């Protein structure tokens, strides 16, 4: 059990699932570190993993602490945690990471947990497309967002872009579910807010 996570009201079974001790998470030699008032997430080609390698559902996020916060707030929605694997990609999802996930977790249900802001929605698109072998690139101007995928350029108004809008524009379902906190940018922000109420 970790005192900081306990103060954030992270249930004991969630802490046990993630094996939390010190809040230092290893991404293959690069580290995410979390302390009160400090959160460092690496940009790395490696991954952080937790859970069952024989899972039914893979939950992908940008940070280990976001995975912990998500499960702390949503564990009641799962029929046991044995069917889950969490993967954190760091600050910038990379195609090599997504190829690795696709190879090691084929035919799984993918759930994406990224921020409830423009960067989070772009991460949803990059990860969902990458998991299906479609690299994307982004071009952002003051009022337009261009997304190139499969040699086609799609234009969006930044405030309206989402994985769903991108799938409709492409005419392709990428079969990834996204979950966003309703009133916060991240589940970690929600967890910290709820702990202070």
Number of C-alpha atoms within 10 A of each C-alpha: 16 16 11 15 24 13 11 18 17 22 15 14 13 19 18 12 16 16 13 16 14 13 17 16 23 16 22 12 9 18 18 20 18 17 12 6 5 7 12 14 21 19 17 18 16 20 23 21 19 16 18 16 16 14 16 15 19 23 24 25 27 25 27 29 22 21 23 22 24 23 23 22 19 11 15 10 8 11 8 9 16 15 15 20 21 23 23 26 25 24 15 15 22 18 19 13 20 22 15 14 17 16 11 12 18 12 10 15 15 21 19 23 26 26 23 17 15 16 11 20 24 22 23 27 26 24 28 26 25 23 24 14 14 16 19 20 13 14 11 13 8 7 9 13 19 17 21 16 18 11 11 11 15 14 17 17 12 17 12 11 17 20 22 18 13 22 16 11 12 15 9 11 13 20 14 21 15 18 16 18 17 10 10 15 16 20 28 22 14 17 21 15 12 12 13 9 5
